[in-house]
Amino acid sequence: MADNGDNRTLDEVRVDIDSIDREIQQLISRRAKCAQRVADIKLAEVQAALEAGDTEAEVVYYRPEREAQVLQNIIDREEGPLQGETVAHIFREVMSACLALEKPLQVAYLGPEGTFTQAAAIKHFGHAAVCVPRGTIASVFAQVESGECNYGVVPVENSTEGMVSHTLDNFMDSSLKISGEVEMGIGHHLLVASHTGKGDIQRICAHQQALAQCRNWLDRNWPDIERVAVSSNGEAARMAVDMPGVAAIAGDMAAELYGLEKLAEHIEDYADNTTRFLIIGREEVPASGRDKTSIIVSSRNKPGALFTLLDPFRKAGVSLTRIDTRPSRTEKWAYVFFIEFEGHLQDENIAGIVGELEEQSILLKPLGSYPRAVL
Ligand SMILES: O=C(O)C(=O)C[C@]1(C(=O)O)C=C[C@@H](O)C=C1
């Protein structure tokens, strides 16, 4: 063992660990009391606004821009031996517990339990949030619109398969705003119940995106077995438990939740297979300093229309992070563009670009500015 001048025995080190843990615990309690004080201040501010005649005033306990700053500061100041991100994950949970003291959040996600969307919800909000599974992307939107849930989590794009068109379509008719994003590395496994052997498999079930993300592996290993697209990987896992001859493609959470065995691990065709999820809510989020903005824009159907829409970004030197097209549902052969770029709608240059786009387009709908994913 390397001699680093530390001659403590095992017992001595454990005594030190116990005393450090006591200190950490006391500090966490102090932090939690600060969060309780923050809640009182927020409530008093809203009461004052209501008394002053602002009938719409509402307490906003969850502050994504502040959380992003707290987590980023932790990553930036970490000096090791732990990784900045590892420490930030611990603080993610501390903040989640502090926020739950202020007000427990209800978060709707595209279920059932065991989906990557649930994992994304926990990654973003921590374990203290109450996560509520919903059967469709539309019903996640509806839960947040109606106020039954404070926030929602929906998938929006995958690095192998592209955009999740349902999510984009729902934004067209919704007044909800994007308040954050989460990225998740997606690892798929071939899962079976313990009573199902390799030779028993007659059907492989998964969400169509998962089937597509594992297409080459399936072609090589199971070319003659029927592939069945179902509503989610969680549902496929549930079917693998109940129905003889069914194998599912799903991730670790579903394997654990449904007690399934892994016949093959990491069968996704591309090793860095990543899905991006959006957090949807009813409030606009103030600038964090490291933000993204998403808009829907539709131009007149004429030559050079897309160039005209993109030129203001080029002139202002603003980077686009994503552009996608969906058919307009109101006009044949017309399209709407989903554009994402760096910056916040409150930034002067971004407000200028959006103003210019408004003049060029027949529809412009800001979907929100939100902190870039930290974890
Ligand atoms: O700063 C606030 O507004 C808080 O409510 C405190 C706190 C935290 O624990 O740091 C908790 C919840 C918010 O989402 C952001 C931060």
The ligand as a Gaussian input file, in Angstrom:
#p B3LYP/6-31G(d) Opt

LIG

0 1
 O      -33.520000      28.550000      -3.418000
 C      -34.699000      28.190000      -3.366000
 O      -35.607000      28.823000      -3.960000
 C      -35.077000      26.986000      -2.621000
 O      -36.248000      26.691000      -2.539000
 C      -34.013000      26.107000      -2.010000
 C      -33.689000      24.912000      -2.901000
 C      -32.443000      24.200000      -2.278000
 O      -32.635000      23.250000      -1.539000
 O      -31.325000      24.665000      -2.558000
 C      -34.832000      23.984000      -2.920000
 C      -35.708000      23.935000      -3.950000
 C      -35.598000      24.760000      -5.146000
 O      -35.976000      24.064000      -6.286000
 C      -34.267000      25.349000      -5.291000
 C      -33.368000      25.359000      -4.272000

